[in-house]
Amino acid sequence: MPTTFDFWDRATSPLWRDLYALEARSADQEVPVRAARTLVPPGQRHGWRVRVSAQGGLALRRVKDVDPDPSSSYGRQLLRATVYADALRAPRSDAVVLESFGGAGTDGDPGALARALLAHDPDREVVWSVADAAIPAPAGCRAVVQGTAAWFDAVGRAGTLVTNGTFPRWFAKAEDQVLVQTWRGTALRRLGPDVNDPRVLDEDDELLEEQSRQWDLLVTPNAFTSAVLTKALGYPGPVAEIGSPRNDRLLADPDGALRTAVRRRLGVPDGRRVVLYAPTWRENARARGHHEKVLVADPADLAARLGDTVVLVRGHPNTAASASVSGPGVVDVTTYPDLAELFLAADVLVSDHSAVLFDFVLTDKPVVLLAPDLEEYQSGDRGLYVDLLADPPGPVVSTLEQLVPALEAGDAHAEDRHRMRETYGELEDGGATRRLLELLFPAARD
């Protein structure tokens, strides 16, 4: 049984942490493997645990990438008291530790900064904090799995920490460390005191506000987001309003060479239309300890109805641990390492109340909002800062039956997209990464 896979043709990685049913091939058919009644499952070994169902089905679960003792609560506490504490007291290194969406990937603004650092300062150590060993570090970087001794040491010794989220609650940076918050795009979901109903606030909201006191720099894409975050979080520090580094790629492919290369990497046949279906996550859609993708339209059904179409399904990073979506004409790209490349590959975006709208409109390609719960979310417990019902970048539909004709109709919303670009994307000129690099590492500038 192979226990590795090719991560988008870029690296060989171990399988994701998940449960894998064992099957055997007999006469060209796959049949489940049953455990003998006398089998006593062995304990965890090398990151794998044997599971036997009540019906005798045999499965393997890939568990945490650390040994059982350090991964326990006591083990983590011990590593914090020893490895992490020693690293904080050690001389500060020039290493940069980056984390994107809690370690779910290596993209976003931290990813753009990492690429620029590798190009301009190749001798600097660039480290990625990842939640799963299945996530490979980009070439030239080193990955450390959260909770390991190497991770505690890297976070404690690094001179610069870059994130678009939060670190664990116990995190307290050293005085001479620099903590940079790049955020995750234009602020859309309401935060802190701005939510419609304070009862929906949870530990993540509280943690974000607490850790904002440790930020040395907040990076934002526009004046709107700067105003929202500083007020909602009570953030008193400096703000770098520079645009979105992750979006520079959208403006750097004039001849379409990168678009062609990405479509080939995804296996899109020449001449096929590409629909990128990228819904956001829902706080109440959870199963088996993680958030699930919420797909209003069945991607395979959508591909079949449209014809000559490939549907790319991009789940929110919070849903990276959920099951992959498959079917004729469907490619699950939730773990694809660069969202901007998917924007280039797509011909149209189908989304909902997701902040990806503000990025995708930079391509000036059509957008459709498949969002039956948009009004409920807009005026519900959490709420949105931007009224997408009043001023959407494209048609708003609620069902697959409404979505198909909306995708087949002509583009009548160019003016709406232009208005969104003018309002939230005025700083998107392809130079945001350079501006951030010069702010953080002046010696690395051209």
HELIX and SHEET records of a PDB file:
HELIX    1   1 PRO A   68  SER A   71  1                                   4    
HELIX    2   2 SER A   73  LEU A   79  1                                   7    
HELIX    3   3 ARG A   80  TYR A   84  3                                   5    
HELIX    4   4 ALA A   85  ARG A   89  1                                   5    
HELIX    5   5 PHE A  101  GLY A  103  5                                   3    
HELIX    6   6 GLY A  108  HIS A  120  1                                  13    
HELIX    7   7 ALA A  149  ARG A  157  1                                   9    
HELIX    8   8 GLY A  192  ASP A  194  5                                   3    
HELIX    9   9 PRO A  198  VAL A  200  5                                   3    
HELIX   10  10 GLU A  203  GLN A  211  1                                   9    
HELIX   11  11 SER A  212  GLN A  214  5                                   3    
HELIX   12  12 ALA A  223  LEU A  233  1                                  11    
HELIX   13  13 PRO A  245  LEU A  251  5                                   7    
HELIX   14  14 ALA A  257  ARG A  265  1                                   9    
HELIX   15  15 PRO A  299  LEU A  306  1                                   8    
HELIX   16  16 PRO A  317  THR A  319  5                                   3    
HELIX   17  17 LEU A  339  ALA A  345  1                                   7    
HELIX   18  18 VAL A  356  PHE A  360  1                                   5    
HELIX   19  19 VAL A  361  THR A  363  5                                   3    
HELIX   20  20 LEU A  374  SER A  379  1                                   6    
HELIX   21  21 LEU A  400  GLU A  408  1                                   9    
HELIX   22  22 ALA A  414  TYR A  424  1                                  11    
HELIX   23  23 ALA A  432  LEU A  440  1                                   9    
HELIX   24  24 PRO A  442  ALA A  444  5                                   3    
SHEET    1   A 2 THR A   4  PHE A   7  0                                        
SHEET    2   A 2 ALA A  11  PRO A  14 -1                                        
SHEET    1   B 3 LEU A  19  ALA A  21  0                                        
SHEET    2   B 3 LEU A  58  ARG A  62 -1                                        
SHEET    3   B 3 TRP A  48  VAL A  52 -1                                        
SHEET    1   C 2 GLU A  23  SER A  26  0                                        
SHEET    2   C 2 GLN A  29  PRO A  32 -1                                        
SHEET    1   D 7 ARG A 142  VAL A 145  0                                        
SHEET    2   D 7 VAL A 126  VAL A 130  1                                        
SHEET    3   D 7 VAL A  96  GLU A  99  1                                        
SHEET    4   D 7 THR A 160  THR A 163  1                                        
SHEET    5   D 7 VAL A 178  GLN A 181  1                                        
SHEET    6   D 7 LEU A 217  THR A 220  1                                        
SHEET    7   D 7 VAL A 239  GLU A 241  1                                        
SHEET    1   E 6 VAL A 330  ASP A 332  0                                        
SHEET    2   E 6 THR A 309  VAL A 313  1                                        
SHEET    3   E 6 ARG A 273  TYR A 277  1                                        
SHEET    4   E 6 VAL A 348  SER A 351  1                                        
SHEET    5   E 6 VAL A 367  LEU A 370  1                                        
SHEET    6   E 6 VAL A 396  VAL A 397  1                                        
SHEET    1   F 2 ARG A 286  ALA A 287  0                                        
SHEET    2   F 2 HIS A 290  HIS A 291 -1                                        
END                                                                             
